[in-house]
């Protein structure tokens, strides 16, 4: 991995965004970025891995298309390989504020502005000891520069487990999928690592 930036604060993400040419600071301080030609997600480009633990909870149809576990595994490993040598940004946070119902999540992005977006969207962990003990229950990976083969989905969700650790950790892959590298790669270790 070229560099892994763990839980950068807003100011450091601003610096990364501007110095990396990802965006500009507009009048009064907001970050402005160009997201490219695809400004939204097409509902028909969403695929969910059809696997036993979640298959009966999904309303299958044109907006929730099934994908075989084997195809997900191939995309996952291609994405991990793509991430080798890349600079990545990691945010550990919560989805939901109520401790009873919140979900521990990890956001992995290849762009600082997407990491800032996630930092603002989800609940930040302010306590350093709590952050050090953070164990993600769900991982979201965003790698918009990863080009899947044409038949691969743009939005891919797997509510089951990682290919090499079935039964251990959930993963949600969002945006042009992310994928492969050897199972013992530095990227693969991010999924299991507790804190930075």
MDAnalysis code that builds the backbone (N, CA, C; Angstrom):
import MDAnalysis as mda
import numpy as np

u = mda.Universe.empty(588, n_residues=196, atom_resindex=np.repeat(np.arange(196), 3), trajectory=True)
u.add_TopologyAttr("name", ["N", "CA", "C"] * 196)
u.add_TopologyAttr("resid", np.arange(1, 197))
u.add_TopologyAttr("resname", ["UNK", "UNK", "UNK", "UNK", "UNK", "UNK", "UNK", "UNK", "UNK", "UNK", "UNK", "UNK", "UNK", "UNK", "UNK", "UNK", "UNK", "UNK", "UNK", "UNK", "UNK", "UNK", "UNK", "UNK", "UNK", "UNK", "UNK", "UNK", "UNK", "UNK", "UNK", "UNK", "UNK", "UNK", "UNK", "UNK", "UNK", "UNK", "UNK", "UNK", "UNK", "UNK", "UNK", "UNK", "UNK", "UNK", "UNK", "UNK", "UNK", "UNK", "UNK", "UNK", "UNK", "UNK", "UNK", "UNK", "UNK", "UNK", "UNK", "UNK", "UNK", "UNK", "UNK", "UNK", "UNK", "UNK", "UNK", "UNK", "UNK", "UNK", "UNK", "UNK", "UNK", "UNK", "UNK", "UNK", "UNK", "UNK", "UNK", "UNK", "UNK", "UNK", "UNK", "UNK", "UNK", "UNK", "UNK", "UNK", "UNK", "UNK", "UNK", "UNK", "UNK", "UNK", "UNK", "UNK", "UNK", "UNK", "UNK", "UNK", "UNK", "UNK", "UNK", "UNK", "UNK", "UNK", "UNK", "UNK", "UNK", "UNK", "UNK", "UNK", "UNK", "UNK", "UNK", "UNK", "UNK", "UNK", "UNK", "UNK", "UNK", "UNK", "UNK", "UNK", "UNK", "UNK", "UNK", "UNK", "UNK", "UNK", "UNK", "UNK", "UNK", "UNK", "UNK", "UNK", "UNK", "UNK", "UNK", "UNK", "UNK", "UNK", "UNK", "UNK", "UNK", "UNK", "UNK", "UNK", "UNK", "UNK", "UNK", "UNK", "UNK", "UNK", "UNK", "UNK", "UNK", "UNK", "UNK", "UNK", "UNK", "UNK", "UNK", "UNK", "UNK", "UNK", "UNK", "UNK", "UNK", "UNK", "UNK", "UNK", "UNK", "UNK", "UNK", "UNK", "UNK", "UNK", "UNK", "UNK", "UNK", "UNK", "UNK", "UNK", "UNK", "UNK", "UNK", "UNK", "UNK", "UNK", "UNK", "UNK", "UNK", "UNK", "UNK", "UNK"])
u.atoms.positions = np.array([
    [0.849, -1.169, 0.000],
    [0.000, 0.000, 0.000],
    [0.900, 1.239, 0.000],
    [0.575, 2.189, -0.832],
    [1.371, 3.414, -0.892],
    [1.281, 4.164, 0.432],
    [0.052, 4.382, 0.905],
    [-0.174, 5.038, 2.200],
    [-1.598, 4.735, 2.647],
    [-1.759, 4.528, 3.951],
    [-3.083, 4.332, 4.530],
    [-3.286, 5.440, 5.552],
    [-4.293, 6.263, 5.324],
    [-4.599, 7.375, 6.217],
    [-5.778, 6.979, 7.093],
    [-5.505, 6.771, 8.373],
    [-6.531, 6.308, 9.308],
    [-7.224, 7.482, 9.995],
    [-8.528, 7.538, 9.894],
    [-9.371, 8.447, 10.665],
    [-8.852, 9.883, 10.684],
    [-8.519, 10.391, 9.509],
    [-8.042, 11.769, 9.437],
    [-9.153, 12.730, 9.855],
    [-8.805, 13.777, 10.588],
    [-9.799, 14.791, 10.939],
    [-10.156, 15.611, 9.694],
    [-11.207, 16.389, 9.808],
    [-11.695, 17.185, 8.688],
    [-10.608, 18.065, 8.092],
    [-9.844, 18.752, 8.933],
    [-8.810, 19.670, 8.421],
    [-7.763, 18.927, 7.590],
    [-7.352, 17.749, 8.041],
    [-6.352, 16.975, 7.289],
    [-6.940, 16.456, 5.978],
    [-8.213, 16.095, 5.984],
    [-8.857, 15.662, 4.744],
    [-8.957, 16.820, 3.758],
    [-9.253, 18.018, 4.269],
    [-9.268, 19.212, 3.407],
    [-7.911, 19.372, 2.726],
    [-6.843, 19.239, 3.500],
    [-5.497, 19.382, 2.949],
    [-5.232, 18.343, 1.866],
    [-5.629, 17.100, 2.130],
    [-5.429, 16.023, 1.157],
    [-6.227, 16.285, -0.124],
    [-7.456, 16.773, 0.029],
    [-8.322, 17.045, -1.121],
    [-7.707, 18.126, -2.002],
    [-7.289, 19.218, -1.393],
    [-6.737, 20.345, -2.156],
    [-5.370, 19.990, -2.737],
    [-4.477, 19.435, -1.921],
    [-3.128, 19.126, -2.416],
    [-3.141, 18.015, -3.459],
    [-4.130, 17.118, -3.378],
    [-4.238, 16.032, -4.350],
    [-5.014, 16.414, -5.601],
    [-5.494, 17.651, -5.659],
    [-6.228, 18.101, -6.831],
    [-7.621, 17.496, -6.972],
    [-8.175, 16.994, -5.868],
    [-9.504, 16.378, -5.915],
    [-10.620, 17.411, -5.878],
    [-10.349, 18.579, -5.323],
    [-11.383, 19.589, -5.194],
    [-10.799, 20.912, -4.757],
    [-11.689, 21.878, -4.593],
    [-11.313, 23.229, -4.205],
    [-12.118, 23.655, -2.985],
    [-11.600, 24.632, -2.270],
    [-12.347, 25.217, -1.165],
    [-13.079, 26.434, -1.709],
    [-14.403, 26.420, -1.600],
    [-15.231, 27.520, -2.102],
    [-15.350, 28.612, -1.035],
    [-15.985, 29.712, -1.415],
    [-16.232, 30.827, -0.500],
    [-16.940, 30.317, 0.757],
    [-16.508, 30.716, 1.915],
    [-17.017, 30.334, 3.235],
    [-16.667, 28.901, 3.628],
    [-15.827, 28.200, 2.834],
    [-15.241, 26.963, 3.300],
    [-15.705, 25.615, 2.810],
    [-16.803, 25.481, 2.073],
    [-17.163, 24.115, 1.653],
    [-16.215, 23.601, 0.567],
    [-16.066, 22.298, 0.538],
    [-15.267, 21.644, -0.505],
    [-16.160, 21.454, -1.730],
    [-15.604, 21.727, -2.895],
    [-16.317, 21.537, -4.156],
    [-15.518, 20.528, -4.978],
    [-16.187, 19.456, -5.420],
    [-15.530, 18.437, -6.243],
    [-16.368, 18.168, -7.487],
    [-15.712, 17.669, -8.494],
    [-16.417, 17.205, -9.697],
    [-16.483, 15.689, -9.598],
    [-17.697, 15.170, -9.632],
    [-17.872, 13.726, -9.465],
    [-17.803, 12.972, -10.774],
    [-17.706, 13.670, -11.889],
    [-17.627, 12.997, -13.180],
    [-18.972, 12.937, -13.869],
    [-19.053, 12.116, -14.892],
    [-20.279, 12.052, -15.686],
    [-21.411, 11.333, -14.967],
    [-21.087, 10.463, -14.030],
    [-22.126, 9.724, -13.306],
    [-22.400, 10.429, -11.987],
    [-23.488, 11.177, -11.943],
    [-23.778, 11.980, -10.755],
    [-24.720, 11.277, -9.790],
    [-25.230, 10.143, -10.137],
    [-26.120, 9.398, -9.249],
    [-26.014, 7.923, -9.559],
    [-26.656, 7.123, -8.735],
    [-26.639, 5.685, -8.970],
    [-27.884, 5.278, -9.741],
    [-27.694, 4.427, -10.709],
    [-28.825, 3.880, -11.433],
    [-29.389, 2.724, -10.619],
    [-30.701, 2.735, -10.352],
    [-31.286, 1.636, -9.568],
    [-31.080, 0.277, -10.233],
    [-30.927, 0.275, -11.538],
    [-30.759, -0.998, -12.250],
    [-29.303, -1.461, -12.276],
    [-28.420, -0.719, -11.657],
    [-27.017, -1.113, -11.562],
    [-26.658, -1.601, -10.168],
    [-27.647, -2.038, -9.413],
    [-27.399, -2.501, -8.045],
    [-27.542, -4.018, -8.002],
    [-26.509, -4.663, -7.476],
    [-26.509, -6.118, -7.355],
    [-26.238, -6.487, -5.913],
    [-26.916, -7.514, -5.448],
    [-26.745, -8.001, -4.079],
    [-26.381, -9.479, -4.165],
    [-25.345, -9.858, -3.434],
    [-24.930, -11.250, -3.449],
    [-26.047, -12.100, -2.833],
    [-26.465, -13.089, -3.579],
    [-27.523, -13.989, -3.096],
    [-26.857, -15.111, -2.315],
    [-27.028, -15.030, -1.006],
    [-26.422, -16.026, -0.122],
    [-27.407, -16.337, 1.003],
    [-27.273, -17.476, 1.655],
    [-28.285, -17.977, 2.588],
    [-28.684, -17.055, 3.742],
    [-27.751, -16.315, 4.315],
    [-28.090, -15.522, 5.500],
    [-28.980, -14.322, 5.200],
    [-29.010, -13.868, 3.944],
    [-29.807, -12.682, 3.644],
    [-30.809, -12.856, 2.500],
    [-30.716, -13.938, 1.746],
    [-31.529, -14.108, 0.537],
    [-33.025, -13.939, 0.792],
    [-33.517, -14.421, 1.909],
    [-34.962, -14.349, 2.193],
    [-35.396, -12.968, 2.709],
    [-34.443, -12.056, 2.944],
    [-34.768, -10.703, 3.413],
    [-34.775, -9.678, 2.276],
    [-34.404, -10.082, 1.089],
    [-34.264, -9.167, -0.045],
    [-35.481, -9.268, -0.956],
    [-35.963, -8.125, -1.390],
    [-37.037, -8.082, -2.382],
    [-36.363, -8.088, -3.758],
    [-36.205, -9.284, -4.336],
    [-35.484, -9.440, -5.586],
    [-36.298, -8.883, -6.743],
    [-35.622, -8.258, -7.697],
    [-36.284, -7.700, -8.868],
    [-35.302, -6.862, -9.656],
    [-35.806, -5.979, -10.541],
    [-34.911, -5.176, -11.386],
    [-34.027, -4.222, -10.591],
    [-34.465, -3.791, -9.396],
    [-33.659, -2.880, -8.579],
    [-32.740, -3.616, -7.611],
    [-33.027, -4.861, -7.306],
    [-32.211, -5.685, -6.411],
    [-31.900, -6.983, -7.138],
    [-30.885, -6.927, -7.997],
    [-30.553, -8.075, -8.823],
    [-29.585, -9.006, -8.102],
    [-29.813, -10.322, -8.199],
    [-28.921, -11.261, -7.523],
    [-27.588, -11.429, -8.243],
    [-26.553, -11.672, -7.465],
    [-25.221, -11.960, -7.987],
    [-24.695, -13.182, -7.244],
    [-24.100, -14.106, -7.968],
    [-23.576, -15.319, -7.339],
    [-22.346, -14.992, -6.485],
    [-22.186, -15.737, -5.406],
    [-21.052, -15.548, -4.501],
    [-19.733, -15.663, -5.253],
    [-19.644, -16.603, -6.184],
    [-18.404, -16.810, -6.933],
    [-18.025, -15.565, -7.747],
    [-19.010, -14.908, -8.332],
    [-18.723, -13.688, -9.100],
    [-18.271, -12.561, -8.169],
    [-18.903, -12.483, -6.992],
    [-18.461, -11.486, -6.024],
    [-17.011, -11.743, -5.625],
    [-16.687, -12.997, -5.339],
    [-15.327, -13.340, -4.924],
    [-14.305, -12.901, -5.967],
    [-14.605, -13.136, -7.249],
    [-13.686, -12.722, -8.315],
    [-13.515, -11.207, -8.320],
    [-14.615, -10.469, -8.199],
    [-14.534, -9.010, -8.159],
    [-13.773, -8.527, -6.931],
    [-14.045, -9.158, -5.805],
    [-13.382, -8.783, -4.557],
    [-11.864, -8.907, -4.677],
    [-11.395, -10.018, -5.215],
    [-9.955, -10.210, -5.342],
    [-9.347, -9.293, -6.404],
    [-10.076, -9.010, -7.474],
    [-9.586, -8.043, -8.463],
    [-9.457, -6.663, -7.832],
    [-10.430, -6.309, -7.004],
    [-10.389, -5.011, -6.340],
    [-9.210, -4.911, -5.376],
    [-8.986, -5.945, -4.591],
    [-7.840, -5.928, -3.672],
    [-6.534, -5.752, -4.438],
    [-6.420, -6.400, -5.589],
    [-5.210, -6.244, -6.412],
    [-5.094, -4.811, -6.912],
    [-6.217, -4.228, -7.309],
    [-6.225, -2.849, -7.789],
    [-5.735, -1.887, -6.701],
    [-6.103, -2.149, -5.460],
    [-5.758, -1.246, -4.362],
    [-4.291, -1.330, -3.942],
    [-3.606, -2.374, -4.338],
    [-2.190, -2.497, -3.994],
    [-1.433, -1.311, -4.587],
    [-0.643, -0.650, -3.761],
    [0.142, 0.481, -4.223],
    [-0.632, 1.791, -4.284],
    [-1.882, 1.777, -3.893],
    [-2.703, 2.989, -3.909],
    [-2.682, 3.665, -2.538],
    [-2.935, 4.951, -2.552],
    [-3.132, 5.705, -1.315],
    [-4.607, 5.545, -0.955],
    [-4.877, 5.121, 0.271],
    [-6.271, 4.942, 0.669],
    [-6.559, 5.667, 1.982],
    [-7.841, 5.925, 2.191],
    [-8.310, 6.656, 3.362],
    [-9.325, 5.774, 4.086],
    [-9.159, 5.666, 5.400],
    [-10.023, 4.803, 6.199],
    [-10.682, 5.632, 7.295],
    [-11.993, 5.476, 7.435],
    [-12.728, 6.102, 8.545],
    [-13.464, 4.996, 9.282],
    [-13.270, 4.918, 10.574],
    [-14.041, 4.027, 11.426],
    [-15.111, 4.876, 12.095],
    [-16.351, 4.453, 11.990],
    [-17.450, 5.238, 12.534],
    [-18.649, 4.341, 12.795],
    [-19.772, 4.960, 13.111],
    [-21.007, 4.231, 13.378],
    [-22.098, 4.678, 12.420],
    [-22.944, 3.736, 12.063],
    [-24.183, 4.062, 11.364],
    [-25.258, 3.990, 12.447],
    [-25.821, 5.139, 12.803],
    [-26.816, 5.198, 13.879],
    [-26.200, 5.708, 15.164],
    [-26.942, 6.557, 15.859],
    [-26.424, 7.180, 17.077],
    [-26.730, 6.390, 18.344],
    [-27.820, 5.673, 18.378],
    [-28.220, 4.929, 19.577],
    [-27.330, 3.699, 19.740],
    [-26.564, 3.608, 20.835],
    [-25.655, 2.475, 21.044],
    [-26.339, 1.108, 20.964],
    [-27.624, 1.062, 21.263],
    [-28.354, -0.205, 21.221],
    [-28.490, -0.722, 19.791],
    [-28.632, 0.171, 18.846],
    [-28.933, -0.221, 17.474],
    [-27.845, 0.123, 16.458],
    [-26.859, 0.895, 16.852],
    [-25.865, 1.337, 15.880],
    [-25.025, 0.176, 15.355],
    [-24.455, 0.419, 14.190],
    [-23.625, -0.569, 13.518],
    [-22.222, 0.001, 13.381],
    [-21.219, -0.744, 13.804],
    [-19.818, -0.335, 13.645],
    [-19.424, -0.561, 12.201],
    [-18.968, 0.507, 11.541],
    [-18.623, 0.376, 10.136],
    [-17.222, 0.915, 9.868],
    [-16.666, 0.478, 8.763],
    [-15.383, 0.982, 8.284],
    [-15.593, 1.414, 6.837],
    [-15.154, 2.632, 6.534],
    [-15.241, 3.168, 5.186],
    [-13.822, 3.228, 4.625],
    [-13.599, 2.589, 3.483],
    [-12.297, 2.612, 2.821],
    [-12.505, 3.272, 1.467],
    [-11.769, 4.358, 1.215],
    [-11.919, 5.079, -0.050],
    [-10.553, 5.334, -0.676],
    [-10.576, 5.559, -1.980],
    [-9.341, 5.916, -2.675],
    [-9.238, 7.418, -2.870],
    [-10.280, 8.141, -2.476],
    [-10.278, 9.589, -2.614],
    [-10.603, 10.238, -1.272],
    [-9.839, 11.271, -0.940],
    [-10.018, 11.957, 0.337],
    [-11.401, 12.596, 0.440],
    [-11.928, 13.129, -0.669],
    [-13.227, 13.800, -0.590],
    [-14.333, 12.815, -0.257],
    [-14.230, 11.568, -0.723],
    [-15.242, 10.571, -0.382],
    [-15.137, 10.202, 1.098],
    [-13.916, 10.193, 1.614],
    [-13.711, 9.903, 3.019],
    [-14.306, 11.007, 3.885],
    [-14.137, 12.263, 3.455],
    [-14.737, 13.400, 4.161],
    [-16.258, 13.298, 4.125],
    [-16.807, 12.914, 2.980],
    [-18.248, 12.734, 2.854],
    [-18.739, 11.699, 3.871],
    [-18.049, 10.563, 3.956],
    [-18.432, 9.518, 4.911],
    [-18.285, 10.006, 6.345],
    [-17.237, 10.745, 6.608],
    [-17.003, 11.285, 7.959],
    [-18.158, 12.180, 8.386],
    [-18.713, 12.940, 7.427],
    [-19.845, 13.816, 7.736],
    [-21.173, 13.065, 7.775],
    [-21.286, 12.005, 6.993],
    [-22.535, 11.260, 6.895],
    [-22.774, 10.375, 8.117],
    [-21.708, 9.720, 8.598],
    [-21.853, 8.772, 9.702],
    [-21.419, 9.410, 11.021],
    [-21.639, 8.690, 12.110],
    [-21.328, 9.195, 13.449],
    [-19.841, 8.971, 13.734],
    [-19.140, 10.063, 13.973],
    [-17.711, 10.000, 14.271],
    [-17.487, 9.462, 15.683],
    [-16.399, 8.732, 15.845],
    [-16.008, 8.237, 17.163],
    [-14.989, 9.220, 17.708],
    [-15.373, 9.958, 18.730],
    [-14.500, 11.012, 19.259],
    [-13.558, 10.511, 20.354],
    [-13.965, 9.493, 21.097],
    [-13.152, 8.949, 22.172],
    [-12.039, 8.073, 21.575],
    [-10.770, 8.413, 21.849],
    [-9.637, 7.711, 21.250],
    [-9.543, 6.251, 21.690],
    [-9.908, 5.961, 22.943],
    [-9.879, 4.567, 23.400],
    [-10.947, 3.748, 22.696],
    [-12.124, 4.334, 22.532],
    [-13.203, 3.653, 21.816],
    [-12.796, 3.425, 20.357],
    [-12.148, 4.419, 19.755],
    [-11.701, 4.307, 18.377],
    [-10.656, 3.197, 18.235],
    [-9.751, 3.092, 19.206],
    [-8.710, 2.064, 19.166],
    [-9.293, 0.657, 19.255],
    [-10.459, 0.524, 19.891],
    [-11.108, -0.782, 20.051],
    [-12.161, -1.061, 18.983],
    [-12.335, -0.131, 18.072],
    [-13.372, -0.265, 17.041],
    [-13.165, -1.534, 16.223],
    [-14.189, -2.345, 16.129],
    [-14.161, -3.560, 15.313],
    [-15.338, -3.486, 14.346],
    [-15.073, -3.218, 13.066],
    [-16.171, -3.024, 12.126],
    [-17.016, -4.278, 11.919],
    [-18.323, -4.069, 11.906],
    [-19.267, -5.144, 11.598],
    [-19.616, -5.121, 10.114],
    [-19.323, -4.004, 9.476],
    [-19.654, -3.829, 8.073],
    [-18.609, -2.912, 7.447],
    [-18.157, -3.240, 6.248],
    [-17.134, -2.452, 5.562],
    [-17.675, -1.962, 4.231],
    [-17.463, -0.690, 3.955],
    [-17.866, -0.094, 2.677],
    [-16.592, 0.343, 1.974],
    [-16.448, -0.070, 0.723],
    [-15.269, 0.290, -0.050],
    [-15.720, 1.100, -1.250],
    [-15.072, 2.218, -1.471],
    [-15.368, 3.029, -2.646],
    [-14.083, 3.247, -3.419],
    [-14.075, 2.757, -4.652],
    [-12.908, 2.897, -5.533],
    [-13.409, 3.236, -6.936],
    [-13.790, 4.490, -7.158],
    [-14.380, 4.850, -8.452],
    [-13.444, 4.705, -9.642],
    [-12.140, 4.625, -9.424],
    [-11.207, 4.450, -10.535],
    [-11.016, 2.987, -10.915],
    [-11.588, 2.090, -10.144],
    [-11.520, 0.667, -10.466],
    [-12.493, 0.397, -11.604],
    [-11.983, -0.178, -12.668],
    [-12.831, -0.469, -13.825],
    [-13.099, -1.967, -13.885],
    [-14.317, -2.323, -13.534],
    [-14.721, -3.716, -13.626],
    [-14.998, -4.033, -15.091],
    [-14.970, -5.292, -15.414],
    [-15.300, -5.682, -16.787],
    [-16.753, -5.287, -17.053],
    [-17.133, -5.089, -18.311],
    [-18.456, -4.557, -18.628],
    [-19.624, -5.287, -17.977],
    [-19.519, -6.578, -17.791],
    [-20.650, -7.292, -17.208],
    [-20.694, -7.193, -15.686],
    [-19.728, -6.485, -15.093],
    [-19.683, -6.346, -13.645],
    [-20.554, -5.188, -13.183],
    [-21.127, -5.296, -12.006],
    [-22.018, -4.258, -11.494],
    [-21.291, -3.015, -11.007],
    [-22.004, -1.894, -11.022],
    [-21.466, -0.640, -10.496],
    [-21.720, -0.549, -9.002],
    [-22.844, -1.027, -8.541],
    [-23.164, -1.040, -7.119],
    [-23.301, -2.476, -6.673],
    [-22.449, -2.914, -5.776],
    [-22.433, -4.308, -5.361],
    [-22.494, -4.387, -3.846],
    [-23.406, -5.188, -3.337],
    [-23.605, -5.308, -1.897],
    [-23.540, -6.777, -1.512],
    [-22.744, -7.075, -0.516],
    [-22.632, -8.448, -0.014],
    [-22.932, -8.397, 1.476],
    [-24.043, -8.975, 1.866],
    [-24.442, -8.948, 3.273],
    [-23.927, -10.172, 4.010],
    [-23.203, -11.009, 3.314],
    [-22.614, -12.193, 3.913],
    [-21.216, -11.912, 4.405],
    [-20.271, -12.770, 4.027],
    [-18.923, -12.656, 4.573],
    [-17.870, -12.646, 3.483],
    [-16.668, -12.216, 3.868],
    [-15.548, -12.163, 2.931],
    [-15.233, -13.549, 2.396],
    [-14.739, -13.631, 1.165],
    [-14.448, -14.930, 0.570],
    [-13.484, -15.780, 1.381],
    [-12.462, -15.175, 1.947],
    [-11.451, -15.960, 2.653],
    [-11.809, -16.197, 4.114],
    [-12.895, -15.586, 4.577],
    [-13.236, -15.716, 5.995],
    [-14.727, -15.902, 6.184],
    [-15.343, -16.716, 5.360],
    [-16.781, -16.913, 5.450],
    [-17.160, -17.170, 6.906],
    [-18.148, -16.428, 7.377],
    [-18.596, -16.588, 8.751],
    [-17.924, -15.656, 9.727],
    [-17.035, -14.736, 9.267],
    [-16.301, -13.887, 10.203],
    [-16.652, -12.412, 10.113],
    [-16.794, -11.848, 8.931],
    [-16.985, -10.403, 8.806],
    [-17.837, -10.066, 7.601],
    [-18.681, -9.079, 7.746],
    [-19.513, -8.639, 6.637],
    [-18.794, -7.583, 5.825],
    [-19.178, -7.478, 4.575],
    [-18.575, -6.466, 3.716],
    [-19.625, -5.921, 2.777],
    [-19.637, -4.634, 2.603],
    [-20.491, -4.013, 1.599],
    [-19.573, -3.320, 0.624],
    [-19.682, -3.644, -0.612],
    [-18.838, -3.008, -1.604],
    [-19.718, -2.029, -2.344],
    [-19.364, -0.779, -2.293],
    [-20.166, 0.247, -2.918],
    [-19.348, 0.994, -3.952],
    [-19.929, 1.268, -5.040],
    [-19.362, 2.026, -6.150],
    [-18.658, 1.037, -7.036],
    [-18.105, 1.449, -8.116],
    [-17.518, 0.443, -8.998],
    [-16.709, -0.531, -8.153],
    [-17.091, -1.672, -7.990],
    [-16.507, -2.641, -7.080],
    [-15.039, -2.463, -6.753],
    [-14.596, -3.114, -5.680],
    [-13.174, -3.061, -5.408],
    [-12.659, -4.466, -5.322],
    [-11.478, -4.648, -5.757],
    [-11.022, -6.007, -5.767],
    [-9.556, -6.327, -5.707],
    [-9.177, -7.490, -6.075],
    [-8.233, -8.451, -5.614],
    [-6.766, -8.194, -5.360],
    [-6.331, -9.081, -4.586],
    [-4.930, -9.220, -4.246],
    [-4.870, -10.504, -3.475],
    [-3.694, -10.961, -3.162],
    [-3.628, -12.194, -2.394],
    [-4.341, -12.027, -1.060],
    [-4.828, -13.114, -0.511],
    [-5.587, -13.045, 0.738],
    [-4.794, -12.437, 1.881],
    [-3.517, -12.501, 1.857],
    [-2.698, -11.978, 2.944],
    [-2.203, -10.560, 2.644],
    [-2.834, -9.900, 1.703],
    [-2.390, -8.563, 1.315],
    [-2.647, -7.545, 2.418],
    [-1.999, -6.381, 2.287],
    [-2.200, -5.295, 3.244],
    [-3.634, -4.808, 3.214],
    [-4.241, -4.774, 2.036],
    [-5.635, -4.327, 1.933],
    [-6.545, -5.300, 2.644],
    [-6.319, -6.580, 2.421],
    [-7.154, -7.594, 3.057],
    [-7.078, -7.465, 4.577],
    [-5.919, -7.150, 5.090],
    [-5.748, -7.010, 6.537],
    [-6.559, -5.851, 7.104],
    [-6.840, -4.836, 6.300],
    [-7.635, -3.700, 6.771],
    [-9.024, -4.124, 7.229],
    [-9.567, -5.150, 6.585],
    [-10.906, -5.585, 6.926],
    [-10.979, -6.152, 8.338],
    [-9.893, -6.731, 8.795],
    [-9.892, -7.398, 10.087],
    [-9.262, -6.556, 11.189],
    [-8.450, -5.606, 10.811],
    [-7.671, -4.835, 11.775],
    [-8.563, -4.018, 12.709],
    [-8.192, -3.991, 13.966],
    [-8.884, -3.207, 14.972],
    [-8.129, -1.901, 15.135],
    [-8.740, -0.809, 14.738],
    [-8.094, 0.502, 14.846],
    [-6.915, 0.629, 13.904],
    [-6.274, 1.806, 13.896],
    [-5.145, 2.027, 12.988],
    [-3.890, 1.300, 13.422],
])
